[in-house]
């Protein structure tokens, strides 16, 4: 026995009624998509940039080489926290270290990292405040 409601397919709002609108475009984009491991590595780098503490360290390094002590002072964090940030950033080739005796000085790994930070900071200057209503609400609650 068939119930009429069982025969109907309900498509949720998040689903597309049409699976592929432009097969040529889909094929072109799929062909130019980087390998999955590269996409994962880029996602990891953006994840590193998502932490405000690490981002402060990186923005400080836009001005040039700095030691952990000075980076900690600029970032308003402990030397231990900054060392941890730098360890992660070095592992993902975002920063490099130079040793001078017992001191280590850190710098951005290359011009690409600098460009990524510059573009992100410039973008924020163009983004209207209304684009982040959840931040405005939380900032409004503080005052």
Backbone as CSV, one residue per row, in Angstrom:
resi,resn,N_x,N_y,N_z,CA_x,CA_y,CA_z,C_x,C_y,C_z
1,UNK,0.842,-1.157,0.000,0.000,0.000,0.000,0.902,1.238,0.000
2,UNK,0.651,2.125,-0.926,1.488,3.304,-1.075,0.798,4.519,-0.507
3,UNK,1.533,5.224,0.307,1.011,6.460,0.867,1.493,7.595,-0.024
4,UNK,0.614,8.487,-0.386,0.919,9.567,-1.317,2.105,10.417,-0.834
5,UNK,2.184,10.695,0.458,3.274,11.528,0.970,4.629,10.834,0.863
6,UNK,4.643,9.494,0.852,5.901,8.758,0.700,6.466,8.887,-0.703
7,UNK,5.618,9.138,-1.692,6.062,9.221,-3.079,6.699,10.571,-3.401
8,UNK,6.447,11.584,-2.591,6.971,12.917,-2.856,8.372,13.049,-2.270
9,UNK,9.228,13.736,-3.007,10.583,13.990,-2.537,10.655,15.436,-2.076
10,UNK,11.074,15.620,-0.868,11.210,16.963,-0.325,12.665,17.381,-0.476
11,UNK,12.877,18.521,-1.102,14.223,19.059,-1.281,14.401,20.188,-0.280
12,UNK,15.424,20.051,0.567,15.689,21.082,1.570,16.219,22.349,0.926
13,UNK,16.169,23.433,1.643,16.647,24.715,1.131,18.128,24.682,0.795
14,UNK,18.898,23.846,1.492,20.328,23.789,1.245,20.701,22.922,0.047
15,UNK,19.723,22.249,-0.551,19.977,21.380,-1.689,19.700,22.097,-2.998
16,UNK,20.452,21.757,-4.019,20.219,22.302,-5.354,19.209,21.426,-6.075
17,UNK,18.244,22.049,-6.717,17.275,21.293,-7.514,17.941,20.790,-8.785
18,UNK,18.912,21.528,-9.287,19.657,21.140,-10.482,21.081,20.874,-10.037
19,UNK,21.601,19.697,-10.344,22.928,19.317,-9.868,24.060,20.046,-10.576
20,UNK,23.987,20.211,-11.903,25.031,20.912,-12.645,24.346,21.814,-13.668
21,UNK,24.570,23.096,-13.539,23.971,24.051,-14.465,24.872,24.248,-15.672
22,UNK,26.166,24.358,-15.435,27.121,24.623,-16.511,28.210,23.549,-16.485
23,UNK,27.956,22.408,-17.154,28.928,21.301,-17.104,30.312,21.677,-17.622
24,UNK,30.379,22.546,-18.608,31.689,22.978,-19.132,32.483,23.721,-18.082
25,UNK,31.824,24.615,-17.369,32.492,25.386,-16.315,32.929,24.461,-15.191
26,UNK,32.061,23.531,-14.818,32.387,22.581,-13.746,33.607,21.755,-14.138
27,UNK,33.649,21.290,-15.377,34.788,20.486,-15.840,36.074,21.307,-15.831
28,UNK,36.005,22.575,-16.262,37.185,23.440,-16.286,37.708,23.693,-14.875
29,UNK,36.786,23.993,-13.959,37.194,24.259,-12.578,37.769,23.002,-11.938
30,UNK,37.136,21.863,-12.167,37.650,20.601,-11.611,39.049,20.303,-12.133
31,UNK,39.288,20.579,-13.419,40.600,20.321,-14.008,41.670,21.237,-13.427
32,UNK,41.296,22.448,-13.011,42.283,23.388,-12.482,42.386,23.352,-10.953
33,UNK,41.579,22.516,-10.322,41.599,22.415,-8.854,42.928,21.819,-8.396
34,UNK,43.578,22.437,-7.405,44.839,21.878,-6.905,44.600,20.512,-6.260
35,UNK,45.656,19.716,-6.134,45.512,18.414,-5.472,45.002,18.562,-4.045
36,UNK,44.323,17.562,-3.558,43.699,17.600,-2.227,44.708,17.911,-1.127
37,UNK,45.917,17.385,-1.221,46.914,17.657,-0.177,47.330,19.133,-0.173
38,UNK,47.359,19.777,-1.352,47.673,21.205,-1.406,46.540,22.036,-0.801
39,UNK,45.300,21.643,-1.088,44.151,22.345,-0.519,44.181,22.225,1.004
40,UNK,44.493,21.049,1.502,44.564,20.838,2.950,45.673,21.682,3.575
41,UNK,46.805,21.797,2.895,47.910,22.590,3.427,47.559,24.082,3.466
42,UNK,46.875,24.565,2.435,46.435,25.962,2.424,45.429,26.201,3.547
43,UNK,44.517,25.252,3.741,43.546,25.370,4.837,44.263,25.428,6.185
44,UNK,45.328,24.648,6.332,46.120,24.686,7.570,46.736,26.067,7.789
45,UNK,47.269,26.662,6.726,47.873,27.993,6.838,46.817,29.008,7.243
46,UNK,45.643,28.955,6.609,44.579,29.888,6.988,44.121,29.625,8.420
47,UNK,44.151,28.374,8.842,43.823,28.055,10.232,44.818,28.689,11.191
48,UNK,46.095,28.689,10.811,47.113,29.343,11.636,46.845,30.838,11.740
49,UNK,46.399,31.433,10.647,46.124,32.868,10.632,44.850,33.211,11.391
50,UNK,44.030,32.211,11.681,42.752,32.452,12.362,42.922,32.722,13.852
51,UNK,44.092,32.463,14.398,44.331,32.696,15.823,44.853,34.117,16.027
52,UNK,44.150,34.943,16.818,44.596,36.332,17.008,46.012,36.458,17.564
53,UNK,46.423,35.561,18.448,47.778,35.620,18.993,48.828,35.390,17.926
54,UNK,48.626,34.362,17.113,49.582,34.098,16.025,49.570,35.230,15.014
55,UNK,48.391,35.767,14.742,48.293,36.849,13.768,49.038,38.087,14.261
56,UNK,48.973,38.381,15.551,49.733,39.514,16.106,51.230,39.305,15.891
57,UNK,51.682,38.089,16.113,53.102,37.777,15.906,53.476,38.016,14.449
58,UNK,52.643,37.545,13.532,52.941,37.713,12.112,52.909,39.173,11.691
59,UNK,51.939,39.923,12.192,51.865,41.346,11.854,53.102,42.061,12.392
60,UNK,53.550,41.700,13.568,54.775,42.289,14.114,55.962,42.000,13.204
61,UNK,56.004,40.796,12.645,57.121,40.413,11.782,57.079,41.102,10.426
62,UNK,55.972,41.763,10.098,55.939,42.578,8.878,56.978,43.690,8.957
63,UNK,57.330,44.096,10.184,58.309,45.168,10.388,59.744,44.661,10.339
64,UNK,59.944,43.345,10.305,61.287,42.790,10.234,61.531,41.765,11.325
65,UNK,62.766,41.293,11.373,63.172,40.263,12.328,62.979,40.702,13.775
66,UNK,62.550,39.739,14.587,62.400,40.010,16.021,62.675,38.739,16.802
67,UNK,63.125,38.899,18.043,63.334,37.753,18.928,62.039,37.454,19.679
68,UNK,61.989,36.307,20.340,60.795,35.881,21.066,60.402,36.900,22.133
69,UNK,61.383,37.423,22.869,61.095,38.391,23.944,60.382,39.620,23.392
70,UNK,60.899,40.150,22.290,60.296,41.350,21.705,58.926,41.043,21.098
71,UNK,58.796,39.884,20.476,57.494,39.495,19.921,56.459,39.339,21.028
72,UNK,56.880,38.782,22.155,55.965,38.624,23.289,55.495,39.984,23.795
73,UNK,56.418,40.948,23.868,56.062,42.289,24.326,55.069,42.944,23.367
74,UNK,55.305,42.814,22.073,54.415,43.408,21.071,53.045,42.733,21.084
75,UNK,53.033,41.417,21.178,51.781,40.660,21.111,51.013,40.674,22.426
76,UNK,51.660,41.117,23.496,51.003,41.103,24.798,50.754,39.689,25.290
77,UNK,51.724,38.818,25.029,51.605,37.405,25.396,52.872,36.964,26.111
78,UNK,52.814,35.786,26.696,54.001,35.260,27.364,54.999,34.756,26.317
79,UNK,56.250,34.694,26.723,57.278,34.157,25.828,56.968,32.711,25.460
80,UNK,56.419,31.969,26.420,56.060,30.582,26.171,54.983,30.475,25.092
81,UNK,53.963,31.322,25.177,52.887,31.299,24.182,53.425,31.683,22.807
82,UNK,54.275,32.700,22.751,54.849,33.133,21.474,55.745,32.041,20.906
83,UNK,56.529,31.381,21.755,57.372,30.274,21.285,56.520,29.166,20.680
84,UNK,55.401,28.880,21.308,54.486,27.858,20.773,53.935,28.293,19.416
85,UNK,53.518,29.553,19.303,53.032,30.073,18.026,54.117,29.941,16.956
86,UNK,55.327,30.328,17.309,56.430,30.290,16.340,56.762,28.863,15.921
87,UNK,56.650,27.931,16.846,56.905,26.523,16.517,55.916,26.050,15.446
88,UNK,54.638,26.391,15.621,53.621,26.018,14.634,53.858,26.728,13.301
89,UNK,54.173,27.998,13.375,54.392,28.777,12.147,55.620,28.284,11.383
90,UNK,56.657,27.874,12.105,57.846,27.308,11.432,57.517,25.973,10.783
91,UNK,56.740,25.154,11.468,56.377,23.832,10.929,55.600,23.951,9.615
92,UNK,54.871,25.056,9.464,54.091,25.265,8.235,54.791,26.228,7.278
93,UNK,56.071,26.480,7.523,56.913,27.304,6.647,56.376,28.720,6.455
94,UNK,55.797,29.278,7.515,55.290,30.643,7.474,56.348,31.605,8.002
95,UNK,57.154,31.157,8.964,58.265,31.953,9.475,59.550,31.127,9.420
96,UNK,60.669,31.843,9.484,61.991,31.215,9.537,62.751,31.809,10.711
97,UNK,63.728,31.062,11.190,64.544,31.523,12.314,65.991,31.652,11.886
98,UNK,66.670,32.611,12.518,68.103,32.799,12.336,68.714,32.825,13.717
99,UNK,69.732,32.028,13.929,70.405,31.986,15.230,71.592,32.941,15.227
100,UNK,71.739,33.615,16.350,72.894,34.473,16.576,73.320,34.227,18.022
101,UNK,74.299,33.328,18.182,74.691,32.910,19.531,73.535,32.143,20.159
102,UNK,73.113,32.605,21.336,72.009,31.927,22.028,70.647,32.493,21.645
103,UNK,70.647,33.546,20.858,69.399,34.200,20.477,68.900,33.661,19.134
104,UNK,67.592,33.620,19.008,66.970,33.259,17.731,66.117,34.442,17.292
105,UNK,66.260,34.821,16.048,65.490,35.914,15.472,64.580,35.348,14.395
106,UNK,63.331,35.754,14.431,62.333,35.215,13.521,61.942,36.261,12.487
107,UNK,61.608,35.761,11.302,61.158,36.619,10.209,60.125,35.850,9.391
108,UNK,59.365,36.574,8.581,58.423,35.913,7.685,59.218,35.081,6.694
109,UNK,58.683,33.942,6.313,59.417,32.994,5.483,59.733,33.543,4.096
110,UNK,58.800,34.264,3.497,59.051,34.789,2.158,58.046,35.886,1.814
111,UNK,58.191,36.413,0.615,57.341,37.523,0.173,55.881,37.103,0.050
112,UNK,55.632,35.818,-0.181,54.242,35.362,-0.309,53.482,35.522,1.000
113,UNK,54.145,35.226,2.102,53.511,35.373,3.415,53.222,36.851,3.672
114,UNK,54.176,37.697,3.355,53.993,39.151,3.505,52.812,39.614,2.663
115,UNK,52.752,39.152,1.424,51.669,39.556,0.531,50.312,39.076,1.057
116,UNK,50.261,37.859,1.565,49.024,37.306,2.123,48.528,38.170,3.279
117,UNK,49.434,38.542,4.173,49.076,39.391,5.308,48.656,40.788,4.846
118,UNK,49.415,41.359,3.913,49.086,42.689,3.399,47.702,42.706,2.755
119,UNK,47.412,41.701,1.947,46.110,41.633,1.276,44.993,41.469,2.303
120,UNK,45.201,40.616,3.300,44.172,40.401,4.324,43.918,41.682,5.117
121,UNK,44.981,42.385,5.500,44.814,43.623,6.254,44.165,44.716,5.406
122,UNK,44.508,44.773,4.134,43.872,45.729,3.228,42.400,45.395,3.054
123,UNK,42.091,44.123,2.937,40.705,43.694,2.773,39.850,44.135,3.962
124,UNK,40.386,43.997,5.155,39.646,44.388,6.353,39.312,45.873,6.314
125,UNK,40.204,46.669,5.753,39.948,48.100,5.627,38.799,48.411,4.684
126,UNK,38.511,47.489,3.762,37.425,47.685,2.798,36.118,47.066,3.260
127,UNK,36.174,46.152,4.212,34.967,45.446,4.652,34.165,46.355,5.578
128,UNK,32.897,46.543,5.292,32.081,47.382,6.185,31.871,46.709,7.534
129,UNK,31.708,47.514,8.560,31.514,46.987,9.910,30.261,46.125,9.985
130,UNK,29.253,46.439,9.185,28.001,45.675,9.206,28.208,44.238,8.744
131,UNK,29.330,43.960,8.108,29.598,42.595,7.652,29.857,41.661,8.829
132,UNK,30.098,42.217,10.011,30.391,41.427,11.191,29.450,41.810,12.338
133,UNK,28.137,41.606,12.177,27.215,42.036,13.230,27.446,41.328,14.561
134,UNK,27.918,40.078,14.532,28.161,39.373,15.786,29.294,40.020,16.574
135,UNK,30.254,40.600,15.894,31.342,41.287,16.590,30.860,42.609,17.158
136,UNK,30.023,43.308,16.425,29.504,44.576,16.918,28.675,44.363,18.179
137,UNK,27.848,43.316,18.189,27.026,43.040,19.367,27.872,42.753,20.585
138,UNK,28.918,41.920,20.398,29.758,41.570,21.539,30.562,42.782,22.007
139,UNK,30.982,43.648,21.075,31.707,44.857,21.463,30.767,45.830,22.165
140,UNK,29.502,45.874,21.702,28.515,46.763,22.310,28.186,46.346,23.722
141,UNK,28.247,45.051,24.006,27.934,44.549,25.342,28.984,44.944,26.363
142,UNK,30.219,45.166,25.895,31.336,45.454,26.789,31.217,46.851,27.366
143,UNK,30.717,47.803,26.586,30.682,49.195,27.058,29.586,49.461,28.041
